[in-house]
Amino acid sequence: MSGKSYFKRPLLMALATTVVVTSFLSTGCAVYTSGMTLPNPYYLKNRVQFFPAGPEAPFPKEVSQMQDMQADTLN
């Protein structure tokens, strides 16, 4: 083994590790899920998201039709 190649591999590994660690620490870990971006480094400065309350049942016409059918079968 030559002396140059013996020291080259650990130096390259240390350099690669430094680059990877630096890139992870310098970027935020924002994840886009269900229409929201959570979390990011500035989450305390983000605007509050508001989702208005929707109908209790996802398909109100279907629920009313099922209730009508139940009422018809009971009579």
PDB file with one MODEL, atoms N, CA, C and O in Angstrom:
MODEL        1
ATOM      1  N   MET A   1       0.829  -1.192   0.000  1.00  0.00           N
ATOM      2  CA  MET A   1       0.000   0.000   0.000  1.00  0.00           C
ATOM      3  C   MET A   1       0.866   1.245   0.000  1.00  0.00           C
ATOM      4  O   MET A   1       1.864   1.330   0.716  1.00  0.00           O
ATOM      5  N   SER A   2       0.479   2.177  -0.789  1.00  0.00           N
ATOM      6  CA  SER A   2       1.228   3.428  -0.783  1.00  0.00           C
ATOM      7  C   SER A   2       0.679   4.333   0.317  1.00  0.00           C
ATOM      8  O   SER A   2      -0.474   4.188   0.722  1.00  0.00           O
ATOM      9  N   GLY A   3       1.468   5.232   0.785  1.00  0.00           N
ATOM     10  CA  GLY A   3       1.073   6.125   1.863  1.00  0.00           C
ATOM     11  C   GLY A   3      -0.046   7.075   1.477  1.00  0.00           C
ATOM     12  O   GLY A   3      -0.845   7.462   2.330  1.00  0.00           O
ATOM     13  N   LYS A   4      -0.121   7.457   0.219  1.00  0.00           N
ATOM     14  CA  LYS A   4      -1.139   8.398  -0.230  1.00  0.00           C
ATOM     15  C   LYS A   4      -2.537   7.791  -0.187  1.00  0.00           C
ATOM     16  O   LYS A   4      -3.471   8.442   0.280  1.00  0.00           O
ATOM     17  N   SER A   5      -2.700   6.561  -0.663  1.00  0.00           N
ATOM     18  CA  SER A   5      -4.027   5.947  -0.692  1.00  0.00           C
ATOM     19  C   SER A   5      -4.503   5.575   0.714  1.00  0.00           C
ATOM     20  O   SER A   5      -5.707   5.507   0.962  1.00  0.00           O
ATOM     21  N   TYR A   6      -3.572   5.335   1.628  1.00  0.00           N
ATOM     22  CA  TYR A   6      -3.940   4.988   2.995  1.00  0.00           C
ATOM     23  C   TYR A   6      -4.652   6.149   3.689  1.00  0.00           C
ATOM     24  O   TYR A   6      -5.602   5.931   4.441  1.00  0.00           O
ATOM     25  N   PHE A   7      -4.202   7.374   3.443  1.00  0.00           N
ATOM     26  CA  PHE A   7      -4.802   8.542   4.081  1.00  0.00           C
ATOM     27  C   PHE A   7      -5.950   9.139   3.259  1.00  0.00           C
ATOM     28  O   PHE A   7      -6.736   9.927   3.783  1.00  0.00           O
ATOM     29  N   LYS A   8      -6.051   8.779   2.005  1.00  0.00           N
ATOM     30  CA  LYS A   8      -7.063   9.372   1.134  1.00  0.00           C
ATOM     31  C   LYS A   8      -8.471   8.907   1.504  1.00  0.00           C
ATOM     32  O   LYS A   8      -9.394   9.721   1.523  1.00  0.00           O
ATOM     33  N   ARG A   9      -8.656   7.629   1.795  1.00  0.00           N
ATOM     34  CA  ARG A   9      -9.989   7.093   2.068  1.00  0.00           C
ATOM     35  C   ARG A   9     -10.601   7.684   3.341  1.00  0.00           C
ATOM     36  O   ARG A   9     -11.749   8.126   3.277  1.00  0.00           O
ATOM     37  N   PRO A  10      -9.929   7.726   4.482  1.00  0.00           N
ATOM     38  CA  PRO A  10     -10.542   8.345   5.670  1.00  0.00           C
ATOM     39  C   PRO A  10     -10.825   9.835   5.473  1.00  0.00           C
ATOM     40  O   PRO A  10     -11.802  10.363   6.006  1.00  0.00           O
ATOM     41  N   LEU A  11      -9.976  10.500   4.714  1.00  0.00           N
ATOM     42  CA  LEU A  11     -10.199  11.922   4.449  1.00  0.00           C
ATOM     43  C   LEU A  11     -11.457  12.118   3.619  1.00  0.00           C
ATOM     44  O   LEU A  11     -12.249  13.018   3.897  1.00  0.00           O
ATOM     45  N   LEU A  12     -11.650  11.280   2.597  1.00  0.00           N
ATOM     46  CA  LEU A  12     -12.858  11.362   1.783  1.00  0.00           C
ATOM     47  C   LEU A  12     -14.100  11.012   2.596  1.00  0.00           C
ATOM     48  O   LEU A  12     -15.138  11.651   2.428  1.00  0.00           O
ATOM     49  N   MET A  13     -14.018  10.023   3.462  1.00  0.00           N
ATOM     50  CA  MET A  13     -15.157   9.650   4.313  1.00  0.00           C
ATOM     51  C   MET A  13     -15.510  10.782   5.264  1.00  0.00           C
ATOM     52  O   MET A  13     -16.688  11.073   5.469  1.00  0.00           O
ATOM     53  N   ALA A  14     -14.498  11.429   5.850  1.00  0.00           N
ATOM     54  CA  ALA A  14     -14.751  12.546   6.755  1.00  0.00           C
ATOM     55  C   ALA A  14     -15.364  13.720   6.004  1.00  0.00           C
ATOM     56  O   ALA A  14     -16.257  14.390   6.523  1.00  0.00           O
ATOM     57  N   LEU A  15     -14.897  13.972   4.801  1.00  0.00           N
ATOM     58  CA  LEU A  15     -15.444  15.049   3.984  1.00  0.00           C
ATOM     59  C   LEU A  15     -16.888  14.755   3.592  1.00  0.00           C
ATOM     60  O   LEU A  15     -17.739  15.642   3.664  1.00  0.00           O
ATOM     61  N   ALA A  16     -17.171  13.536   3.185  1.00  0.00           N
ATOM     62  CA  ALA A  16     -18.530  13.153   2.815  1.00  0.00           C
ATOM     63  C   ALA A  16     -19.471  13.246   4.016  1.00  0.00           C
ATOM     64  O   ALA A  16     -20.600  13.719   3.883  1.00  0.00           O
ATOM     65  N   THR A  17     -19.022  12.803   5.170  1.00  0.00           N
ATOM     66  CA  THR A  17     -19.837  12.887   6.386  1.00  0.00           C
ATOM     67  C   THR A  17     -20.116  14.334   6.745  1.00  0.00           C
ATOM     68  O   THR A  17     -21.233  14.674   7.133  1.00  0.00           O
ATOM     69  N   THR A  18     -19.117  15.182   6.621  1.00  0.00           N
ATOM     70  CA  THR A  18     -19.294  16.604   6.920  1.00  0.00           C
ATOM     71  C   THR A  18     -20.303  17.240   5.976  1.00  0.00           C
ATOM     72  O   THR A  18     -21.138  18.034   6.408  1.00  0.00           O
ATOM     73  N   VAL A  19     -20.235  16.902   4.700  1.00  0.00           N
ATOM     74  CA  VAL A  19     -21.180  17.457   3.718  1.00  0.00           C
ATOM     75  C   VAL A  19     -22.600  16.998   4.024  1.00  0.00           C
ATOM     76  O   VAL A  19     -23.530  17.804   3.977  1.00  0.00           O
ATOM     77  N   VAL A  20     -22.783  15.724   4.335  1.00  0.00           N
ATOM     78  CA  VAL A  20     -24.123  15.199   4.614  1.00  0.00           C
ATOM     79  C   VAL A  20     -24.694  15.820   5.883  1.00  0.00           C
ATOM     80  O   VAL A  20     -25.850  16.244   5.893  1.00  0.00           O
ATOM     81  N   VAL A  21     -23.917  15.880   6.938  1.00  0.00           N
ATOM     82  CA  VAL A  21     -24.394  16.460   8.196  1.00  0.00           C
ATOM     83  C   VAL A  21     -24.713  17.940   8.017  1.00  0.00           C
ATOM     84  O   VAL A  21     -25.724  18.418   8.531  1.00  0.00           O
ATOM     85  N   THR A  22     -23.879  18.662   7.307  1.00  0.00           N
ATOM     86  CA  THR A  22     -24.116  20.090   7.068  1.00  0.00           C
ATOM     87  C   THR A  22     -25.381  20.303   6.257  1.00  0.00           C
ATOM     88  O   THR A  22     -26.146  21.225   6.538  1.00  0.00           O
ATOM     89  N   SER A  23     -25.614  19.466   5.256  1.00  0.00           N
ATOM     90  CA  SER A  23     -26.823  19.634   4.442  1.00  0.00           C
ATOM     91  C   SER A  23     -28.073  19.328   5.256  1.00  0.00           C
ATOM     92  O   SER A  23     -29.092  19.995   5.075  1.00  0.00           O
ATOM     93  N   PHE A  24     -28.029  18.342   6.146  1.00  0.00           N
ATOM     94  CA  PHE A  24     -29.191  18.048   6.987  1.00  0.00           C
ATOM     95  C   PHE A  24     -29.471  19.176   7.975  1.00  0.00           C
ATOM     96  O   PHE A  24     -30.629  19.508   8.227  1.00  0.00           O
ATOM     97  N   LEU A  25     -28.432  19.755   8.527  1.00  0.00           N
ATOM     98  CA  LEU A  25     -28.622  20.803   9.521  1.00  0.00           C
ATOM     99  C   LEU A  25     -29.005  22.143   8.904  1.00  0.00           C
ATOM    100  O   LEU A  25     -29.632  22.966   9.570  1.00  0.00           O
ATOM    101  N   SER A  26     -28.643  22.374   7.660  1.00  0.00           N
ATOM    102  CA  SER A  26     -28.924  23.678   7.054  1.00  0.00           C
ATOM    103  C   SER A  26     -30.282  23.736   6.372  1.00  0.00           C
ATOM    104  O   SER A  26     -30.740  24.824   6.024  1.00  0.00           O
ATOM    105  N   THR A  27     -30.932  22.611   6.171  1.00  0.00           N
ATOM    106  CA  THR A  27     -32.247  22.609   5.527  1.00  0.00           C
ATOM    107  C   THR A  27     -33.307  22.260   6.554  1.00  0.00           C
ATOM    108  O   THR A  27     -33.043  21.551   7.525  1.00  0.00           O
ATOM    109  N   GLY A  28     -34.516  22.768   6.326  1.00  0.00           N
ATOM    110  CA  GLY A  28     -35.635  22.427   7.195  1.00  0.00           C
ATOM    111  C   GLY A  28     -36.210  21.086   6.795  1.00  0.00           C
ATOM    112  O   GLY A  28     -36.009  20.620   5.674  1.00  0.00           O
ATOM    113  N   CYS A  29     -36.913  20.481   7.700  1.00  0.00           N
ATOM    114  CA  CYS A  29     -37.509  19.191   7.373  1.00  0.00           C
ATOM    115  C   CYS A  29     -39.010  19.383   7.238  1.00  0.00           C
ATOM    116  O   CYS A  29     -39.787  18.867   8.041  1.00  0.00           O
ATOM    117  N   ALA A  30     -39.409  20.123   6.225  1.00  0.00           N
ATOM    118  CA  ALA A  30     -40.822  20.368   5.992  1.00  0.00           C
ATOM    119  C   ALA A  30     -41.433  19.182   5.262  1.00  0.00           C
ATOM    120  O   ALA A  30     -40.864  18.674   4.297  1.00  0.00           O
ATOM    121  N   VAL A  31     -42.588  18.750   5.729  1.00  0.00           N
ATOM    122  CA  VAL A  31     -43.297  17.631   5.129  1.00  0.00           C
ATOM    123  C   VAL A  31     -44.678  18.120   4.724  1.00  0.00           C
ATOM    124  O   VAL A  31     -45.396  18.690   5.545  1.00  0.00           O
ATOM    125  N   TYR A  32     -45.061  17.905   3.473  1.00  0.00           N
ATOM    126  CA  TYR A  32     -46.368  18.326   2.993  1.00  0.00           C
ATOM    127  C   TYR A  32     -47.331  17.160   3.132  1.00  0.00           C
ATOM    128  O   TYR A  32     -47.213  16.165   2.417  1.00  0.00           O
ATOM    129  N   THR A  33     -48.287  17.280   4.053  1.00  0.00           N
ATOM    130  CA  THR A  33     -49.231  16.214   4.334  1.00  0.00           C
ATOM    131  C   THR A  33     -50.627  16.786   4.500  1.00  0.00           C
ATOM    132  O   THR A  33     -50.820  17.726   5.271  1.00  0.00           O
ATOM    133  N   SER A  34     -51.584  16.247   3.804  1.00  0.00           N
ATOM    134  CA  SER A  34     -52.998  16.610   3.940  1.00  0.00           C
ATOM    135  C   SER A  34     -53.226  18.110   3.799  1.00  0.00           C
ATOM    136  O   SER A  34     -54.030  18.682   4.534  1.00  0.00           O
ATOM    137  N   GLY A  35     -52.550  18.737   2.892  1.00  0.00           N
ATOM    138  CA  GLY A  35     -52.745  20.159   2.655  1.00  0.00           C
ATOM    139  C   GLY A  35     -52.035  21.065   3.633  1.00  0.00           C
ATOM    140  O   GLY A  35     -52.210  22.282   3.584  1.00  0.00           O
ATOM    141  N   MET A  36     -51.235  20.498   4.523  1.00  0.00           N
ATOM    142  CA  MET A  36     -50.510  21.301   5.508  1.00  0.00           C
ATOM    143  C   MET A  36     -49.017  20.996   5.398  1.00  0.00           C
ATOM    144  O   MET A  36     -48.632  19.877   5.057  1.00  0.00           O
ATOM    145  N   THR A  37     -48.201  21.967   5.680  1.00  0.00           N
ATOM    146  CA  THR A  37     -46.762  21.760   5.705  1.00  0.00           C
ATOM    147  C   THR A  37     -46.321  21.725   7.160  1.00  0.00           C
ATOM    148  O   THR A  37     -46.355  22.744   7.849  1.00  0.00           O
ATOM    149  N   LEU A  38     -45.908  20.549   7.626  1.00  0.00           N
ATOM    150  CA  LEU A  38     -45.538  20.357   9.023  1.00  0.00           C
ATOM    151  C   LEU A  38     -44.254  19.563   9.116  1.00  0.00           C
ATOM    152  O   LEU A  38     -44.047  18.706   8.258  1.00  0.00           O
ATOM    153  N   PRO A  39     -43.407  19.764  10.044  1.00  0.00           N
ATOM    154  CA  PRO A  39     -43.056  21.043  10.612  1.00  0.00           C
ATOM    155  C   PRO A  39     -41.999  21.697   9.742  1.00  0.00           C
ATOM    156  O   PRO A  39     -41.452  21.049   8.849  1.00  0.00           O
ATOM    157  N   ASN A  40     -41.710  22.919   9.971  1.00  0.00           N
ATOM    158  CA  ASN A  40     -40.591  23.578   9.319  1.00  0.00           C
ATOM    159  C   ASN A  40     -39.874  24.417  10.366  1.00  0.00           C
ATOM    160  O   ASN A  40     -40.402  24.598  11.463  1.00  0.00           O
ATOM    161  N   PRO A  41     -38.714  24.923  10.071  1.00  0.00           N
ATOM    162  CA  PRO A  41     -37.948  25.644  11.096  1.00  0.00           C
ATOM    163  C   PRO A  41     -38.638  26.909  11.602  1.00  0.00           C
ATOM    164  O   PRO A  41     -38.306  27.401  12.681  1.00  0.00           O
ATOM    165  N   TYR A  42     -39.575  27.432  10.855  1.00  0.00           N
ATOM    166  CA  TYR A  42     -40.224  28.687  11.227  1.00  0.00           C
ATOM    167  C   TYR A  42     -41.697  28.475  11.556  1.00  0.00           C
ATOM    168  O   TYR A  42     -42.519  29.349  11.281  1.00  0.00           O
ATOM    169  N   TYR A  43     -42.046  27.326  12.142  1.00  0.00           N
ATOM    170  CA  TYR A  43     -43.446  27.009  12.369  1.00  0.00           C
ATOM    171  C   TYR A  43     -44.124  27.981  13.330  1.00  0.00           C
ATOM    172  O   TYR A  43     -45.343  28.140  13.271  1.00  0.00           O
ATOM    173  N   LEU A  44     -43.379  28.629  14.202  1.00  0.00           N
ATOM    174  CA  LEU A  44     -43.992  29.584  15.117  1.00  0.00           C
ATOM    175  C   LEU A  44     -44.411  30.865  14.406  1.00  0.00           C
ATOM    176  O   LEU A  44     -45.251  31.604  14.918  1.00  0.00           O
ATOM    177  N   LYS A  45     -43.847  31.136  13.250  1.00  0.00           N
ATOM    178  CA  LYS A  45     -44.183  32.334  12.496  1.00  0.00           C
ATOM    179  C   LYS A  45     -45.253  32.075  11.433  1.00  0.00           C
ATOM    180  O   LYS A  45     -45.699  33.013  10.773  1.00  0.00           O
ATOM    181  N   ASN A  46     -45.669  30.821  11.259  1.00  0.00           N
ATOM    182  CA  ASN A  46     -46.677  30.493  10.254  1.00  0.00           C
ATOM    183  C   ASN A  46     -48.044  31.005  10.671  1.00  0.00           C
ATOM    184  O   ASN A  46     -48.334  31.171  11.855  1.00  0.00           O
ATOM    185  N   ARG A  47     -48.879  31.254   9.663  1.00  0.00           N
ATOM    186  CA  ARG A  47     -50.249  31.670   9.942  1.00  0.00           C
ATOM    187  C   ARG A  47     -51.061  30.461  10.372  1.00  0.00           C
ATOM    188  O   ARG A  47     -50.792  29.339   9.942  1.00  0.00           O
ATOM    189  N   VAL A  48     -52.044  30.688  11.212  1.00  0.00           N
ATOM    190  CA  VAL A  48     -52.889  29.613  11.708  1.00  0.00           C
ATOM    191  C   VAL A  48     -53.830  29.179  10.594  1.00  0.00           C
ATOM    192  O   VAL A  48     -54.423  30.012   9.909  1.00  0.00           O
ATOM    193  N   GLN A  49     -53.960  27.873  10.419  1.00  0.00           N
ATOM    194  CA  GLN A  49     -54.877  27.359   9.403  1.00  0.00           C
ATOM    195  C   GLN A  49     -56.226  27.109  10.052  1.00  0.00           C
ATOM    196  O   GLN A  49     -56.311  26.573  11.156  1.00  0.00           O
ATOM    197  N   PHE A  50     -57.277  27.505   9.350  1.00  0.00           N
ATOM    198  CA  PHE A  50     -58.619  27.336   9.861  1.00  0.00           C
ATOM    199  C   PHE A  50     -59.415  26.473   8.897  1.00  0.00           C
ATOM    200  O   PHE A  50     -59.476  26.751   7.700  1.00  0.00           O
ATOM    201  N   PHE A  51     -60.024  25.422   9.435  1.00  0.00           N
ATOM    202  CA  PHE A  51     -60.872  24.561   8.638  1.00  0.00           C
ATOM    203  C   PHE A  51     -62.280  24.643   9.220  1.00  0.00           C
ATOM    204  O   PHE A  51     -62.503  24.167  10.333  1.00  0.00           O
ATOM    205  N   PRO A  52     -63.240  25.235   8.499  1.00  0.00           N
ATOM    206  CA  PRO A  52     -64.585  25.347   9.034  1.00  0.00           C
ATOM    207  C   PRO A  52     -65.230  23.968   9.209  1.00  0.00           C
ATOM    208  O   PRO A  52     -64.925  23.024   8.480  1.00  0.00           O
ATOM    209  N   ALA A  53     -66.113  23.880  10.178  1.00  0.00           N
ATOM    210  CA  ALA A  53     -66.789  22.617  10.446  1.00  0.00           C
ATOM    211  C   ALA A  53     -67.692  22.265   9.274  1.00  0.00           C
ATOM    212  O   ALA A  53     -68.430  23.109   8.766  1.00  0.00           O
ATOM    213  N   GLY A  54     -67.624  21.032   8.862  1.00  0.00           N
ATOM    214  CA  GLY A  54     -68.450  20.563   7.757  1.00  0.00           C
ATOM    215  C   GLY A  54     -69.688  19.867   8.280  1.00  0.00           C
ATOM    216  O   GLY A  54     -69.943  19.875   9.484  1.00  0.00           O
ATOM    217  N   PRO A  55     -70.452  19.271   7.400  1.00  0.00           N
ATOM    218  CA  PRO A  55     -71.645  18.543   7.846  1.00  0.00           C
ATOM    219  C   PRO A  55     -71.245  17.351   8.709  1.00  0.00           C
ATOM    220  O   PRO A  55     -70.149  16.806   8.580  1.00  0.00           O
ATOM    221  N   GLU A  56     -72.145  16.969   9.577  1.00  0.00           N
ATOM    222  CA  GLU A  56     -71.846  15.864  10.492  1.00  0.00           C
ATOM    223  C   GLU A  56     -71.617  14.576   9.718  1.00  0.00           C
ATOM    224  O   GLU A  56     -70.699  13.816  10.025  1.00  0.00           O
ATOM    225  N   ALA A  57     -72.452  14.331   8.715  1.00  0.00           N
ATOM    226  CA  ALA A  57     -72.298  13.159   7.859  1.00  0.00           C
ATOM    227  C   ALA A  57     -71.698  13.615   6.526  1.00  0.00           C
ATOM    228  O   ALA A  57     -72.027  14.700   6.045  1.00  0.00           O
ATOM    229  N   PRO A  58     -70.843  12.822   5.937  1.00  0.00           N
ATOM    230  CA  PRO A  58     -70.221  13.256   4.690  1.00  0.00           C
ATOM    231  C   PRO A  58     -71.205  13.331   3.517  1.00  0.00           C
ATOM    232  O   PRO A  58     -70.986  14.107   2.587  1.00  0.00           O
ATOM    233  N   PHE A  59     -72.272  12.547   3.544  1.00  0.00           N
ATOM    234  CA  PHE A  59     -73.264  12.551   2.469  1.00  0.00           C
ATOM    235  C   PHE A  59     -74.652  12.747   3.082  1.00  0.00           C
ATOM    236  O   PHE A  59     -75.350  11.763   3.327  1.00  0.00           O
ATOM    237  N   PRO A  60     -75.072  13.992   3.337  1.00  0.00           N
ATOM    238  CA  PRO A  60     -76.345  14.214   4.024  1.00  0.00           C
ATOM    239  C   PRO A  60     -77.547  13.701   3.245  1.00  0.00           C
ATOM    240  O   PRO A  60     -78.514  13.252   3.859  1.00  0.00           O
ATOM    241  N   LYS A  61     -77.525  13.750   1.922  1.00  0.00           N
ATOM    242  CA  LYS A  61     -78.665  13.231   1.138  1.00  0.00           C
ATOM    243  C   LYS A  61     -78.790  11.728   1.306  1.00  0.00           C
ATOM    244  O   LYS A  61     -79.896  11.197   1.407  1.00  0.00           O
ATOM    245  N   GLU A  62     -77.658  11.045   1.336  1.00  0.00           N
ATOM    246  CA  GLU A  62     -77.685   9.596   1.506  1.00  0.00           C
ATOM    247  C   GLU A  62     -78.216   9.225   2.892  1.00  0.00           C
ATOM    248  O   GLU A  62     -78.970   8.262   3.033  1.00  0.00           O
ATOM    249  N   VAL A  63     -77.821   9.988   3.912  1.00  0.00           N
ATOM    250  CA  VAL A  63     -78.291   9.711   5.269  1.00  0.00           C
ATOM    251  C   VAL A  63     -79.801   9.923   5.358  1.00  0.00           C
ATOM    252  O   VAL A  63     -80.506   9.110   5.958  1.00  0.00           O
ATOM    253  N   SER A  64     -80.303  11.008   4.768  1.00  0.00           N
ATOM    254  CA  SER A  64     -81.751  11.264   4.832  1.00  0.00           C
ATOM    255  C   SER A  64     -82.515  10.187   4.063  1.00  0.00           C
ATOM    256  O   SER A  64     -83.600   9.790   4.486  1.00  0.00           O
ATOM    257  N   GLN A  65     -81.975   9.708   2.946  1.00  0.00           N
ATOM    258  CA  GLN A  65     -82.626   8.641   2.191  1.00  0.00           C
ATOM    259  C   GLN A  65     -82.653   7.344   2.997  1.00  0.00           C
ATOM    260  O   GLN A  65     -83.655   6.628   2.985  1.00  0.00           O
ATOM    261  N   MET A  66     -81.562   7.037   3.696  1.00  0.00           N
ATOM    262  CA  MET A  66     -81.524   5.822   4.522  1.00  0.00           C
ATOM    263  C   MET A  66     -82.510   5.923   5.676  1.00  0.00           C
ATOM    264  O   MET A  66     -83.141   4.930   6.038  1.00  0.00           O
ATOM    265  N   GLN A  67     -82.652   7.106   6.257  1.00  0.00           N
ATOM    266  CA  GLN A  67     -83.621   7.286   7.341  1.00  0.00           C
ATOM    267  C   GLN A  67     -85.043   7.126   6.812  1.00  0.00           C
ATOM    268  O   GLN A  67     -85.892   6.544   7.488  1.00  0.00           O
ATOM    269  N   ASP A  68     -85.311   7.635   5.611  1.00  0.00           N
ATOM    270  CA  ASP A  68     -86.625   7.452   4.995  1.00  0.00           C
ATOM    271  C   ASP A  68     -86.919   5.984   4.737  1.00  0.00           C
ATOM    272  O   ASP A  68     -88.037   5.523   4.965  1.00  0.00           O
ATOM    273  N   MET A  69     -85.920   5.248   4.262  1.00  0.00           N
ATOM    274  CA  MET A  69     -86.107   3.815   4.001  1.00  0.00           C
ATOM    275  C   MET A  69     -86.365   3.061   5.291  1.00  0.00           C
ATOM    276  O   MET A  69     -87.188   2.146   5.314  1.00  0.00           O
ATOM    277  N   GLN A  70     -85.665   3.432   6.385  1.00  0.00           N
ATOM    278  CA  GLN A  70     -85.886   2.784   7.677  1.00  0.00           C
ATOM    279  C   GLN A  70     -87.294   3.084   8.184  1.00  0.00           C
ATOM    280  O   GLN A  70     -87.955   2.205   8.736  1.00  0.00           O
ATOM    281  N   ALA A  71     -87.749   4.308   8.004  1.00  0.00           N
ATOM    282  CA  ALA A  71     -89.092   4.678   8.454  1.00  0.00           C
ATOM    283  C   ALA A  71     -90.152   3.922   7.661  1.00  0.00           C
ATOM    284  O   ALA A  71     -91.181   3.544   8.222  1.00  0.00           O
ATOM    285  N   ASP A  72     -89.924   3.694   6.366  1.00  0.00           N
ATOM    286  CA  ASP A  72     -90.868   2.949   5.541  1.00  0.00           C
ATOM    287  C   ASP A  72     -90.920   1.484   5.943  1.00  0.00           C
ATOM    288  O   ASP A  72     -91.997   0.888   5.919  1.00  0.00           O
ATOM    289  N   THR A  73     -89.794   0.883   6.313  1.00  0.00           N
ATOM    290  CA  THR A  73     -89.787  -0.524   6.698  1.00  0.00           C
ATOM    291  C   THR A  73     -90.405  -0.737   8.075  1.00  0.00           C
ATOM    292  O   THR A  73     -90.942  -1.810   8.348  1.00  0.00           O
ATOM    293  N   LEU A  74     -90.338   0.256   8.939  1.00  0.00           N
ATOM    294  CA  LEU A  74     -90.926   0.121  10.276  1.00  0.00           C
ATOM    295  C   LEU A  74     -92.453   0.268  10.235  1.00  0.00           C
ATOM    296  O   LEU A  74     -93.140  -0.263  11.107  1.00  0.00           O
ATOM    297  N   ASN A  75     -92.975   0.956   9.268  1.00  0.00           N
ATOM    298  CA  ASN A  75     -94.427   1.175   9.175  1.00  0.00           C
ATOM    299  C   ASN A  75     -95.114   0.058   8.493  1.00  0.00           C
ATOM    300  O   ASN A  75     -96.334   0.088   8.334  1.00  0.00           O
TER     301      ASN A  75
ENDMDL
END
